[in-house]
């Protein structure tokens, strides 16, 4: 999700809660300008902790945002490509998922995993 969409979502939620920008600014210890710019998508940088506090007070979270972002980047797929460089035996996405989540590595793919973890 882009900063603009996230800002619009935060503004909408603030209004649902009947809060003014001034009230939210006091609760989050941010300036009213920061809150306003954040809601309009005009704030280029905001610290992680500050953003987390702001969204937390509004009952929102970064959880879905970060998961969606990671899925778009296809991190596991990229990792399998890296693990398969120079190896005849190709590690699949599912094999990597199992190896990382449960520690079960097929013997014939152990070189791929070692390469990835180095």
C-alpha positions in Angstrom: 0.0 0.0 0.0 1.3 3.4 -0.9 1.8 6.2 1.6 -1.1 8.2 0.1 -3.5 5.3 0.4 -2.4 4.6 3.9 -2.8 8.3 4.8 -6.3 8.4 3.4 -7.1 5.3 5.4 -5.7 6.9 8.6 -7.7 10.1 7.9 -10.9 8.2 7.3 -10.4 6.2 10.5 -9.6 9.4 12.5 -12.9 10.9 11.3 -14.8 7.7 12.1 -13.5 8.0 15.7 -14.6 11.7 15.8 -11.1 13.0 16.4 -9.7 16.2 15.2 -6.1 16.5 13.8 -5.2 18.5 17.0 -6.5 15.7 19.3 -4.6 13.0 17.4 -1.5 15.1 17.3 -1.6 15.5 21.1 -2.1 11.8 21.6 0.7 10.8 19.3 3.0 13.6 20.3 3.3 14.7 16.7 2.7 18.1 15.3 -0.6 18.9 13.6 1.4 19.6 10.5 2.9 16.1 10.6 -0.6 14.5 11.0 -2.0 16.7 8.2 0.8 15.9 5.8 0.6 12.2 6.7 -3.0 12.1 5.9 -2.6 13.9 2.6 0.3 11.7 1.5 2.7 14.7 1.5 5.0 13.5 4.3 8.0 11.9 2.7 9.5 10.4 5.9 8.0 9.4 9.2 9.8 7.3 11.7 8.6 3.7 12.1 7.8 4.1 15.8 5.9 7.3 15.1 3.9 5.7 12.3 3.2 2.6 14.4 1.9 4.8 17.3 -0.3 6.8 15.0 -1.8 3.7 13.3 -2.2 2.0 16.7 -4.2 4.8 18.2 -6.5 4.6 15.2 -6.9 0.8 15.5 -4.9 0.2 12.3 -1.6 -1.7 11.9 1.3 -2.2 9.5 0.8 -6.0 9.5 -1.2 -6.2 6.3 0.9 -3.5 4.6 4.2 -5.2 5.2 2.9 -8.6 4.1 1.4 -7.3 0.9 4.6 -5.5 0.1 6.7 -8.5 0.7 4.5 -10.7 -1.4 4.8 -8.2 -4.3 8.6 -8.4 -4.1 8.5 -12.2 -4.3 11.3 -12.6 -1.8 11.1 -16.4 -1.6 11.2 -16.8 -5.4 14.2 -14.5 -5.5 15.9 -16.6 -2.8 15.3 -19.8 -4.8 16.9 -18.2 -7.8 19.9 -17.3 -5.7 20.1 -20.8 -4.2 19.9 -22.5 -7.6 22.9 -20.6 -9.1 25.5 -23.1 -10.4 23.6 -26.2 -9.1 22.1 -29.0 -11.3 19.5 -29.8 -8.6 17.0 -26.9 -8.6 15.4 -26.0 -5.3 11.7 -25.3 -5.6 9.7 -22.5 -3.9 7.8 -25.1 -1.8 11.0 -26.9 -0.8 12.5 -23.6 0.4 9.3 -22.7 2.3 9.4 -26.1 4.1 13.2 -25.8 4.8 12.9 -22.3 6.3 9.7 -23.0 8.3 10.4 -26.5 9.5 14.1 -27.1 9.0 13.4 -30.1 6.7 15.9 -30.1 3.8 16.0 -32.8 1.2 19.6 -34.3 1.1 20.0 -33.5 -2.6 19.1 -29.8 -2.0 21.4 -29.3 1.0 24.1 -27.6 -1.2 21.4 -25.1 -2.5 20.4 -24.2 1.1 24.0 -23.9 2.2 24.7 -21.5 -0.7 21.6 -19.4 0.2 22.5 -19.2 3.9 26.2 -18.2 3.3 
